[in-house]
Amino acid sequence: MKPQTLTHNFRLFGRAWQGLLPLLALLVSLGSARTVQAQANSNIRSTSVIVDRGAGNGNETFGGKNPGTLPPFNGAQLGTYDISNFNTQLVLNGGTIVTEEAAPDVITANGSTLRYRLARRETDGSFTDIDAPVSINLPLATTVVGNPTVRTFTTNTANRNLLTGLIAGEYFVFVQYEVNGSSTNQFGFPSPFTLSDPPGTFYIARFVVQGVRPTEPPTSTTWTGGVNDNWFDPANWTQGVPTSGKDATIPDFGSGSTVQYPNIYSDAIKPNSTVITTVANPDGSQSTIETQVPGYDNTATGPRGASGPARTRNLNMLGTNQGERSLARLIVGRLEVFGNFNNSQDSFIQRENTTISFTGSDQSITGSRSGFVNMEIDGGGIKTLINNFKIVAGGTLRFVNGILATDIGRTDVNFVELAPSTGNGLNNIPAGRIIGESEVNYLRGFVQISQAAPVGQPQDFGNIGLTMTFTGNDPGIVTVTRNTGQNYASINNGANSKPSIRRFFGVRPGDQQTNNGGLTANIVFRYLDNETRNLRFNNQSLDESKFALFLSGSSGDIFGQIGRDALDTNTNELTKFNVRSFGTFTLSEFTEPLPVTLVSFAAKRIGTNAEITWETVSEQNNRGYEVQVSIDGRTFRTLAFIPSQDANSNRLLRYRYLDTEANKGGVRYYRLRQVDQDGKDHYYGPKVLSFSGSATADARMEAYPNPFQNEMRLTVQSAASGKGQLQILDLTGRVVLERSAELTSGTNDLELRDLSGVPNGTYLLRVVTPAGKPQTQRIIKR
């Protein structure tokens, strides 16, 4: 097919073409003025244009010369584009030229280009030239030697956004191809020539722009990707490169878009690369080609000089789900965020040996489920974590200046995770680590790690403040959590009514070795001075010289004192050897040792019965336990006597009693009376259970005591096992407190602690079971 004439071109659009005549003088550089008569045995066989029209279909190929089965570009209606949305794109990604040559002609390998220019039709019918001609280099992709020799030049990654800088109106894009070569004249000298398609004219397509481009404040800039993927190229942004005082917004360009998202090569060179792609041929077939993608230089030798670290105030990564989200990658160097980090769809990606630094004062950090490599907390203030993030193996969370705070009321979704070490031997990559914590710079809240702890090797679990050396049996993978966002208001061990420090560790060995004598470990517990002051309740402080290690086997339900073997108040380290039981560890002031070290005591409703369980890690001169019950919490009677399993032991002992009395109703209080061989006794408890209502899966929830003060227990029926949600709502429906709980099928006995922050008043307690069934009760706080 011969190329359309200019007159024919514009009749295709239903307007008089004569209005374009004044524009021709401005377009001669695209046309015959650069065309030299080619040798008769060389020609352009076919051409095509590659466009991404932003509809989620990615690249589309339009035919130029000899389009075959491809839709022709000449006369194409490319669509209507609303520029009031920064995501709207019309991208010219390149094209293809197929040439035929025969000796003595030689087509130059790097001499092929697609040249384009834009014009706007005004309301009076005249045309306004938009800019100077722009050339897109079409690298040589394939050569088939023969008679003639066929060469294919192509690219589909040019990434030229045609909407950049445009206003509402009707536009035309002019396209022409050029191929340079040389031949040998009759005197043996090289004779250069240029082949053009279409010769002396252009392929012309039309598109319409509507809307008004949003006006951004000078403190904001939005990524358009108008040139390439270089974060430091101002042509890729609506208002230049982001700075410490300018927000960066990365839109979601949609599935299938060919717009390149930003990559950060800080003070580095991005090398040229090769992309292997499939292109459509005019005959309907497809070809696999290699496209050379040019890199760029962000060092001092580059066109803009040394980039320095990437900086932004707020970083806004847009998107609605994992399939529809923006992307930004930190490939080399540093990114410094001075404002908030909004990464709700986990679309920020960090490569090895790079650092993201939160360098402002008070900031919010959405998080990163896929993980950060190296993160810095700097600039002072409090960095509030919105969701969880992970420090990957080999990475660090470094504290320079500031506090990172997690929400301890949402530890299921708001925490810091340290990835375990990977590999072995020479290829070992260490676990993610915390570095630089001090009295004023630290993580306040919840952190966790699961890590192997080989026997005989001290394991510091990512330097979170707990070092354990197991002896004897192997514990397998050990999960350790640390909470520095709250303290236990009372250890409640005998005469000790002191609080714990504002730091406690949960330790869960994967293999308890219960059939091989259990586990033994030496523990070093480290703490900060600020964690010993201003403690709940009444802003108490503790005497470090009196510190002892306390252990709870039931997540803080009750603590037992297990003492200490060494204490250094200068380095803030307490050491305890030969620990045989594992659970929740914390520090408080020691008290006179009791004959029994009870580390857990629980009561649980099972249908119409009550299961009473308790654990000890030490018993001295112990005769046994009376299980007692009361219906008013004041007058108790004995249900049974359970003798000691070992009157003198230093190992974990577990006890269980099932209360099967008939006709239980209302609230029942259970406690233990521990009795020595000499008759001395000590009491533990009470624990409260409700037997109101039936024990079927359809029974409603019951909360007690009601009215409550700072604690409440719940009896919840669930038809399925899984995670449930608990909410306290005021009478306007506002959520005052929200927590999650693991529920089992049947009756669940739950405890809500630390409700001092809930103001006095009337509320609705709402529980949603794993099956999605809500249960509600009116409650009163006094």
C-alpha positions in Angstrom: 0.0 0.0 0.0 1.3 3.4 -0.9 1.3 6.0 1.8 -1.6 8.4 2.0 -1.1 11.8 0.5 -1.3 14.8 2.8 -4.6 15.8 1.3 -6.0 12.3 1.7 -4.7 12.2 5.3 -6.8 15.1 6.5 -9.9 14.2 4.5 -9.9 11.1 6.7 -10.6 13.3 9.7 -13.5 15.1 8.0 -11.9 18.5 8.0 -10.4 20.7 5.3 -6.8 19.9 4.9 -5.8 23.3 3.6 -5.6 24.6 7.2 -2.4 22.6 7.5 -0.6 24.3 4.7 1.0 27.0 6.9 2.2 24.2 9.2 4.2 22.4 6.5 7.0 24.9 6.6 7.5 23.9 10.2 7.5 20.2 9.4 9.9 20.0 6.5 12.5 18.5 8.8 10.3 15.5 9.0 9.9 15.3 5.2 11.6 15.4 1.8 14.1 18.1 2.6 16.1 15.4 4.4 15.5 12.7 1.8 18.2 11.8 -0.7 17.4 9.7 -3.7 18.2 6.2 -2.7 19.8 3.5 -4.7 17.3 1.5 -6.8 18.2 -1.8 -5.1 17.5 -0.6 -1.6 14.0 0.1 -0.1 11.9 0.1 3.0 9.7 -3.0 2.9 7.3 -2.2 5.8 6.9 0.0 8.8 4.7 0.0 11.9 4.0 2.2 15.0 3.8 0.9 18.5 1.4 2.7 20.9 0.1 2.1 24.4 -3.3 3.9 24.6 -3.6 3.3 28.3 -6.7 1.0 28.2 -4.9 -1.8 30.0 -4.0 -3.6 26.8 -0.4 -2.6 26.7 1.4 -2.1 23.4 -0.7 -2.0 20.2 0.9 -2.2 16.8 -0.4 -0.1 13.9 0.8 -0.6 10.3 2.6 2.1 8.3 3.8 0.9 4.9 2.4 -2.4 3.8 0.3 -2.8 7.0 -1.0 -6.2 6.0 -3.4 -7.4 8.7 -2.4 -4.6 11.1 -4.8 -1.6 11.6 -3.3 1.3 9.7 -1.8 4.2 11.7 -2.5 6.6 9.0 -6.0 8.0 9.7 -6.2 6.2 13.1 -8.4 7.5 15.8 -6.3 7.0 18.9 -9.0 8.0 21.4 -10.1 10.6 23.9 -8.0 11.3 27.0 -9.0 13.0 30.2 -6.0 14.8 31.6 -7.7 15.7 34.9 -6.3 12.3 36.0 -2.6 12.1 36.2 -2.8 8.3 35.4 -4.1 9.0 31.9 -1.5 8.1 29.3 -1.0 8.0 25.6 2.4 6.5 25.1 4.4 6.3 21.8 6.7 3.4 22.5 8.4 3.1 19.1 7.9 1.1 16.0 9.5 -1.2 13.4 11.3 -0.7 10.1 12.0 -3.6 7.8 14.5 -2.8 5.0 15.7 -4.7 1.9 19.2 -4.0 0.7 21.6 -5.4 -1.9 25.2 -4.7 -2.8 26.6 -2.2 -3.1 24.2 -0.7 -0.6 24.8 -1.0 3.1 22.0 0.1 5.6 23.7 1.7 8.6 23.1 -0.4 11.8 22.4 2.5 14.0 20.9 4.9 11.5 17.2 4.2 11.7 14.7 6.5 13.5 11.0 7.1 14.0 10.5 10.9 14.0 7.2 12.4 15.3 5.7 15.8 15.9 2.4 17.1 17.4 -0.1 19.7 16.2 -3.3 21.1 17.8 -6.3 22.2 15.7 -7.6 25.5 17.0 -11.3 26.5 17.2 -10.8 28.7 14.1 -9.6 25.7 12.1 -5.9 26.7 12.1 -3.1 24.5 13.4 -0.5 25.1 16.1 2.8 23.3 16.1 3.4 21.9 19.6 7.1 21.3 19.7 10.2 20.4 17.7 10.5 17.1 16.0 11.4 14.2 18.3 13.4 11.2 17.2 13.1 7.7 18.6 16.1 5.5 17.8 15.2 2.1 16.3 18.1 -0.3 17.0 18.9 -3.1 14.7 17.2 -6.2 15.9 17.7 -8.9 13.3 19.6 -9.4 10.0 18.8 -12.1 7.4 21.5 -12.2 4.9 20.4 -12.9 1.3 19.5 -11.3 -1.9 18.2 -8.9 -0.8 19.5 -8.7 2.8 16.6 -8.0 5.2 17.2 -6.0 8.3 14.6 -5.3 11.1 15.0 -2.2 13.3 12.6 -1.9 16.2 11.9 -0.7 19.8 8.8 -0.9 21.9 10.1 0.7 25.1 10.6 4.4 24.1 8.0 5.5 26.7 7.2 8.9 25.1 4.0 10.2 26.8 2.3 12.3 24.1 0.0 13.9 26.7 2.8 15.7 28.6 2.1 19.4 28.7 -1.0 19.3 26.6 -4.3 21.2 27.2 -7.8 20.2 26.1 -8.2 20.1 22.3 -7.9 18.1 19.1 -4.4 16.8 18.3 -2.6 15.2 15.4 0.6 13.2 15.6 2.8 13.1 12.5 5.1 10.1 12.0 7.8 9.5 9.5 10.6 6.9 9.3 14.2 7.4 8.2 16.9 4.8 7.4 20.4 5.9 6.6 22.9 4.0 4.5 25.6 4.3 1.9 26.5 3.0 -1.5 29.6 3.1 -3.7 29.6 5.5 -6.7 31.3 5.0 -10.0 34.5 6.3 -8.7 34.6 3.9 -5.7 33.7 6.6 -3.1 31.0 6.0 -0.5 27.7 7.8 -1.3 25.4 8.3 1.6 21.6 8.1 1.2 18.4 8.3 3.3 15.3 6.3 2.8 12.0 7.8 4.1 8.6 6.4 4.7 6.4 7.9 3.6 8.6 9.9 1.3 7.7 13.6 1.2 4.8 13.3 3.6 3.7 11.7 6.9 1.5 9.2 8.5 -1.0 11.1 10.6 -3.3 9.9 13.5 -5.7 11.9 15.6 -6.6 12.0 19.3 -8.6 14.3 21.6 -7.6 15.7 25.0 -10.3 16.8 27.4 -10.4 18.0 31.0 -8.1 20.3 32.9 -4.8 19.0 34.3 -4.9 19.2 38.1 -3.1 22.1 39.6 -0.5 20.8 42.1 0.9 22.9 44.9 4.6 23.7 44.5 5.2 21.2 47.4 4.0 18.2 45.3 5.1 16.4 42.1 3.6 13.3 40.4 5.4 10.6 38.4 4.4 10.5 34.7 7.3 8.4 33.4 7.4 10.6 30.3 11.0 9.7 29.4 12.3 6.7 31.2 12.4 5.1 34.7 15.0 7.5 36.2 13.8 9.0 39.5 16.3 11.8 39.1 15.1 13.0 35.6 12.8 16.0 36.0 11.1 15.1 32.7 9.5 12.1 34.4 7.6 14.3 36.9 4.9 16.9 36.7 6.9 19.4 38.7 10.4 18.2 38.8 12.2 15.8 41.0 10.9 15.4 44.6 12.9 17.0 47.4 12.9 16.9 51.2 10.1 19.6 51.0 8.2 18.2 48.0 5.9 15.2 48.1 6.2 12.4 45.5 3.1 10.6 44.2 3.4 7.4 42.1 0.1 6.7 40.3 -1.2 3.3 39.4 -1.1 3.2 35.6 -3.2 0.0 35.5 -2.6 -3.5 34.4 -0.9 -3.9 31.1 0.4 -0.3 31.0 3.9 0.1 29.5 4.6 3.3 31.4 7.8 2.7 33.3 7.7 3.1 37.1 10.6 4.9 38.9 13.8 3.2 39.7 16.3 4.9 42.1 20.0 4.7 41.1 21.4 7.1 43.6 24.8 8.4 42.5 25.1 5.4 40.2 25.0 4.5 36.5 22.2 2.3 35.2 23.8 0.2 32.4 22.3 -0.4 29.0 20.1 -3.5 29.0 18.5 -5.8 26.5 14.8 -6.6 26.5 13.4 -9.6 24.6 9.9 -8.9 23.3 7.4 -10.2 20.8 6.2 -7.9 18.1 3.4 -8.2 15.5 4.3 -8.4 11.8 2.2 -6.9 9.0 1.3 -10.5 7.8 -0.2 -11.3 11.2 2.7 -13.4 12.4 4.8 -12.5 15.4 8.6 -12.2 15.9 10.8 -12.3 19.0 13.3 -9.6 19.0 15.9 -8.1 21.3 15.6 -4.4 22.0 18.5 -2.4 23.4 17.3 -0.1 26.2 19.7 2.8 27.0 20.7 3.4 30.6 21.6 6.7 32.2 24.3 8.2 34.4 23.4 9.8 37.8 27.0 10.2 38.9 29.1 13.4 38.6 29.9 12.5 35.0 26.2 12.4 34.0 24.3 15.2 32.3 22.8 16.4 35.6 25.8 15.8 37.8 25.8 13.6 40.9 22.3 12.9 42.1 23.0 12.4 45.8 20.4 10.4 47.7 16.8 10.4 46.5 14.7 12.6 48.8 11.0 13.2 49.2 8.7 14.6 51.8 5.6 12.3 51.7 5.9 9.3 49.5 2.5 8.3 48.2 2.3 4.9 46.5 -1.1 4.7 45.0 -3.2 1.6 44.3 -6.2 -0.3 45.6 -5.0 -3.9 45.7 -2.0 -6.1 44.7 -3.2 -6.3 41.1 -3.8 -2.6 40.8 -0.9 -0.7 42.4 2.0 1.5 41.6 5.6 0.5 41.9 8.9 2.2 42.9 12.2 0.5 43.3 15.3 1.5 45.3 18.0 -0.2 43.3 21.2 1.6 44.3 22.0 4.0 47.1 19.7 5.8 49.5 16.1 7.1 49.8 15.4 9.7 52.5 11.8 10.2 53.5 11.1 13.4 55.5 7.3 13.0 55.7 4.9 10.1 55.7 5.5 6.8 53.9 2.2 5.6 52.3 2.7 2.1 51.0 -0.6 0.4 51.7 -0.3 -2.1 48.8 3.3 -3.0 49.5 4.4 -1.5 46.2 7.8 -0.1 47.3 10.6 -2.5 46.5 14.1 -2.3 48.0 17.1 -4.1 46.7 20.2 -5.4 48.5 22.7 -3.0 50.0 20.4 0.0 49.8 19.0 2.1 52.7 15.7 3.8 53.3 16.0 6.5 55.9 13.1 8.0 57.8 14.7 11.4 58.4 11.9 13.7 59.4 10.5 14.4 62.9 7.1 12.8 63.7 6.3 10.5 60.8 3.9 7.7 59.9 5.1 4.5 58.1 2.6 2.2 56.4 5.1 -0.7 56.4 6.3 -3.3 53.9 5.2 -6.9 54.1 7.7 -7.9 51.5 10.4 -6.3 53.7 13.0 -3.6 54.0 16.7 -4.3 53.6 18.3 -1.6 55.6 16.1 1.0 57.4 17.2 4.0 59.4 15.2 5.9 62.1 16.7 9.4 62.1 15.6 13.0 62.4 14.1 12.7 65.9 10.5 12.5 66.9 8.2 9.4 66.8 7.8 7.3 63.7 4.4 5.6 64.1 4.0 2.3 62.3 0.6 1.8 60.6 1.1 -1.8 59.5 3.7 -4.4 59.9 7.1 -4.6 58.1 9.9 -7.1 58.0 13.7 -6.6 58.0 15.0 -9.2 55.6 17.9 -11.6 56.3 21.1 -9.6 56.2 19.3 -6.3 56.8 19.3 -3.9 59.7 16.9 -1.6 61.5 19.3 1.1 62.7 18.4 3.7 65.2 20.2 7.0 64.7 17.8 9.6 66.2 14.2 8.9 67.0 11.6 6.3 68.2 9.8 3.8 66.1 6.4 3.0 67.8 4.0 0.1 67.0 0.4 -0.2 68.2 0.5 -2.9 70.9 -3.3 -3.2 70.7 -3.0 -4.6 67.2 0.0 -7.0 67.4 -1.6 -9.2 64.8 -1.1 -6.6 62.1 1.2 -3.9 63.7 4.6 -5.2 64.5 8.2 -5.4 63.3 9.5 -8.8 62.1 13.1 -9.8 61.8 13.6 -12.5 59.2 15.7 -15.5 60.3 19.2 -16.3 59.0 19.4 -18.2 55.8 21.9 -20.6 54.2 24.8 -22.3 56.1 28.5 -22.2 56.3 30.2 -19.8 54.0 26.9 -18.8 52.4 25.2 -17.9 55.7 23.2 -14.7 55.7 22.5 -13.5 59.2 19.1 -12.7 60.6 17.6 -9.2 60.3 19.0 -7.2 63.2 18.2 -4.1 65.4 21.2 -1.8 65.8 21.8 1.4 67.8 19.0 1.3 70.4 19.7 3.6 73.3 17.8 5.4 76.1 16.4 7.9 73.6 16.4 6.0 70.3 14.6 2.7 70.3 11.7 0.6 69.1 8.7 1.0 71.4 6.2 -1.7 70.8 6.2 -5.2 69.4 8.9 -7.1 67.5 9.2 -10.8 66.7 11.7 -13.3 65.2 11.7 -17.1 64.6 15.3 -18.4 64.6 17.1 -21.7 65.1 19.1 -21.8 68.3 21.7 -24.6 67.9 22.8 -26.2 71.2 25.9 -24.5 72.7 25.7 -21.4 70.5 24.5 -18.1 72.1 21.6 -16.8 70.0 20.7 -13.1 70.4 17.6 -13.3 68.1 18.5 -10.2 66.0 19.9 -8.3 68.9 16.5 -7.6 70.5 17.8 -7.8 74.1 17.5 -11.5 74.9 20.4 -14.0 74.5 19.8 -17.7 75.0 22.3 -20.5 75.1 20.6 -23.9 75.0 22.4 -26.9 76.6 21.5 -30.5 76.2 18.5 -30.9 73.9 17.9 -29.0 70.7 14.9 -26.6 70.8 14.5 -26.4 67.0 13.1 -23.1 65.7 12.6 -20.7 68.6 10.0 -17.9 68.2 10.8 -14.8 70.4 8.6 -11.7 70.7 9.5 -8.5 72.6 7.0 -5.9 73.8 8.3 -2.6 75.2 5.1 -0.7 74.8 3.6 -1.6 78.2 4.3 -3.3 81.5 2.4 -5.6 83.8 0.8 -3.5 86.5 1.4 -6.1 89.1 3.5 -9.3 89.2 1.2 -10.5 92.0 3.7 -13.0 93.4 3.2 -13.5 97.1 4.0 -10.2 98.8 5.2 -8.6 95.6 2.7 -6.1 94.3 5.3 -4.3 92.2 4.9 -3.9 88.4 7.1 -5.4 85.8 9.5 -3.3 83.8 8.3 -2.0 80.4 9.8 -5.0 78.5 8.8 -8.6 78.3 9.8 -11.5 76.0 7.7 -14.3 74.8 9.8 -17.5 74.1 8.3 -20.5 72.3 10.7 -23.3 71.4 9.5 -25.3 68.4 10.5 -28.6 70.0 9.9 -28.8 73.8 11.8 -32.2 73.9 9.1 -33.4 76.4 10.1 -37.1 75.8 13.8 -36.4 76.3 13.9 -34.5 79.6 12.8 -31.1 78.3 15.0 -28.1 77.5 17.5 -26.1 79.4 18.9 -22.7 78.6 21.0 -19.9 80.1 19.4 -16.5 79.6 20.8 -13.0 79.5 18.0 -10.4 79.7 18.9 -6.8 78.7 16.8 -3.7 79.3 16.9 0.1 79.1 16.8 2.4 82.2 13.7 4.2 80.8 11.9 0.9 81.0 12.2 0.9 84.8 10.4 4.2 85.4 6.9 5.7 84.9 5.3 2.3 85.1 1.6 1.4 85.4 0.0 2.0 87.7 0.7 5.4 89.4 3.9 6.0 87.5 6.0 3.7 89.7 9.7 3.1 89.5 11.7 0.0 90.3 15.0 -0.6 92.2 17.3 -2.2 89.6 19.5 -3.7 92.4 16.6 -5.9 93.4 15.8 -7.2 90.0 14.9 -10.9 89.5 13.6 -12.8 86.5 9.9 -13.7 86.4 8.2 -16.3 84.2 4.6 -16.8 83.2 3.5 -19.9 81.4 0.2 -18.4 80.5 1.0 -15.2 78.7 1.2 -13.0 81.8 -1.8 -14.6 83.6 0.4 -15.3 86.6 4.1 -14.9 87.1 6.5 -17.0 89.2 9.9 -15.7 90.4 12.8 -17.7 89.1 15.5 -15.4 90.5 18.9 -14.4 89.0 22.5 -15.6 89.0 24.1 -12.3 88.0 23.1 -8.7 87.6 25.1 -5.8 86.1 23.3 -2.5 86.5 26.0 -0.7 84.5 25.3 -2.7 81.3 21.7 -3.4 82.3 22.0 -7.2 82.0 20.5 -9.9 84.2 21.7 -13.5 83.8 19.9 -16.7 84.9 21.3 -20.2 84.3 19.5 -23.5 83.8 16.1 -22.2 82.9 13.9 -25.2 82.4 10.5 -23.7 81.4 9.7 -21.1 78.7 6.9 -18.6 78.3 6.7 -14.9 79.1 9.8 -13.5 80.8 10.1 -10.1 82.5 11.9 -8.3 85.4 10.6 -7.0 88.6 11.9 -6.6 92.2 12.4 -9.9 93.9 10.5 -11.0 97.0 11.0 -13.7 99.6 10.9 -17.0 97.6 7.7 -19.0 98.0 7.7 -22.8 98.4 6.0 -23.1 95.0 6.9 -21.1 91.9 3.6 -21.1 90.1 3.9 -19.8 86.5 0.3 -20.4 85.2 -3.1 -20.8 86.6 -6.2 -21.0 84.4 -9.9 -21.8 84.5 -11.8 -22.7 81.3 -15.4 -23.6 80.7 -15.8 -26.9 78.8 -19.6 -27.3 78.2 -21.1 -27.6 81.7 -17.8 -28.4 83.3 -14.8 -26.2 84.4 -11.2 -27.2 83.6 -8.7 -25.9 86.2 -5.0 -26.1 85.2 -1.8 -24.8 86.7 2.0 -25.2 86.2 5.0 -25.0 88.5 8.7 -24.8 87.8 9.8 -25.2 91.4 8.3 -26.9 94.5 10.0 -27.0 97.9 8.4 -28.9 100.8 5.1 -29.0 99.0 2.2 -31.3 100.1 -0.3 -30.3 97.5 -3.2 -28.1 96.4 -6.8 -27.6 97.3 -9.1 -26.6 94.4 -11.7 -24.2 95.9 -14.8 -22.6 94.5 -17.1 -19.7 95.5 -20.3 -18.2 94.0 -19.8 -14.8 95.5 -16.0 -14.4 95.5 -15.8 -14.2 99.3 -16.8 -17.6 100.8 -14.9 -20.6 99.3 -15.3 -24.3 99.7 -12.9 -27.1 98.7 -13.8 -29.2 95.7 -10.7 -31.5 95.8 -7.2 -32.0 97.1 -4.5 -32.6 94.4 -1.2 -34.0 96.0 2.1 -32.7 94.7 3.7 -34.7 91.9 7.2 -34.0 93.5 7.4 -32.3 96.9 10.9 -31.0 96.0 11.4 -30.3 92.3 13.1 -27.9 89.9 11.3 -28.9 86.8 8.1 -28.1 85.0 5.1 -29.8 86.5 1.6 -29.6 85.1 -1.7 -30.2 87.0 -5.3 -30.5 85.9 -8.7 -30.8 87.7 -12.1 -31.0 86.1 -15.1 -29.6 88.1 -18.0 -31.8 87.1 -20.5 -30.7 89.7 -24.0 -30.6 88.4 -26.4 -27.7 88.1 -23.8 -25.0 87.8 -25.2 -21.5 87.2 -24.2 -17.9 87.2 -20.6 -16.9 88.0 -18.2 -19.3 89.8 -14.8 -18.2 91.3 -12.0 -20.7 91.5 -8.8 -20.5 93.5 -5.9 -22.7 94.6 -4.7 -23.2 98.2 -1.2 -24.4 98.2 -0.2 -26.3 101.4 3.3 -27.0 102.7 4.4 -30.2 104.5 4.4 -28.1 107.7 0.8 -26.8 107.1 1.7 -23.3 105.9 -0.5 -22.2 103.0 -0.6 -19.7 100.1 -3.4 -18.7 97.8 -3.5 -18.2 94.0 -6.4 -16.7 92.1 -9.3 -16.4 91.9 -10.3 -17.2 88.3 -13.8 -16.4 87.2 -16.1 -18.4 84.9 -19.7 -17.9 83.9 -22.2 -20.7 83.6 -25.2 -18.5 82.5 -26.9 -19.7 79.3 -26.3 -23.0 77.5 -23.0 -24.3 76.3 -24.2 -24.9 72.7 -22.6 -23.1 69.7 -25.7 -20.9 69.4 -25.5 -19.5 73.0 -24.8 -15.8 73.2 -21.7 -14.2 74.6 -21.5 -13.1 78.3 -19.2 -10.5 79.8 -18.4 -10.3 83.5 -18.1 -8.6 85.9 -20.5 -6.0 84.5 -20.1 -3.2 85.5 -16.3 -3.6 85.1 -13.3 -1.5 86.0 -9.9 -2.4 84.3 -10.5 -6.0 83.4 -13.3 -8.2 82.1 -13.8 -11.8 81.2 -15.8 -13.1 78.3 -17.5 -16.4 77.6 -17.9 -16.7 73.9 -19.5 -19.5 71.9 -18.0 -20.2 68.5 -19.1 -22.7 65.8 -15.6 -22.7 64.2 -12.0 -22.2 65.2 -10.0 -19.3 64.0 -9.4 -15.6 64.6 -12.2 -13.5 66.1 -12.5 -9.8 66.5 -13.5 -8.0 69.7 -14.7 -4.4 69.8 -15.9 -2.0 72.4 -18.2 0.7 70.8 -19.7 3.8 72.4 -23.4 4.4 71.9 -22.8 6.4 68.7 -21.1 3.4 67.1 -17.5 4.7 67.4 -14.9 2.0 68.0 -13.2 2.7 71.4 -11.1 -0.4 71.5 -10.5 -3.2 69.1 -8.6 -6.5 69.6 -8.3 -9.9 68.0 -8.5 -13.3 69.7 -7.9 -16.9 68.7 -11.2 -18.8 69.2 -11.8 -22.6 69.3 -14.9 -24.4 68.3 -17.2 -24.5 71.3 -16.9 -22.4 74.5 -14.1 -19.9 74.9 -13.1 -18.1 78.1 -11.4 -14.8 77.2 -9.9 -12.1 79.3 -9.7 -8.4 78.4 -7.0 -6.6 80.4 -5.8 -3.0 80.6 -9.1 -1.3 80.1 -8.0 1.7 82.1 -8.0 3.8 78.9 -11.7 3.3 78.4 -13.6 6.2 79.9 -16.5 5.5 82.4 -19.8 5.1 80.6 -22.1 2.6 78.8 -20.8 0.7 75.8 -21.6 -2.2 73.4 -19.2 -5.1 73.4 -19.2 -6.8 70.0 -17.5 -10.1 69.1 -17.4 -11.5 65.6 -16.6 -15.2 65.5 -14.5 -16.9 62.8 -17.8 -17.9 61.1 -18.7 -14.2 60.8 -21.5 -14.4 63.5 -21.6 -11.3 65.6 -22.5 -11.4 69.3 -23.2 -8.2 71.4 -23.8 -7.2 75.0 -24.3 -3.9 76.7 -21.5 -3.2 79.3 -20.8 -0.5 81.8 -17.4 0.9 82.8 -17.2 2.4 86.3 
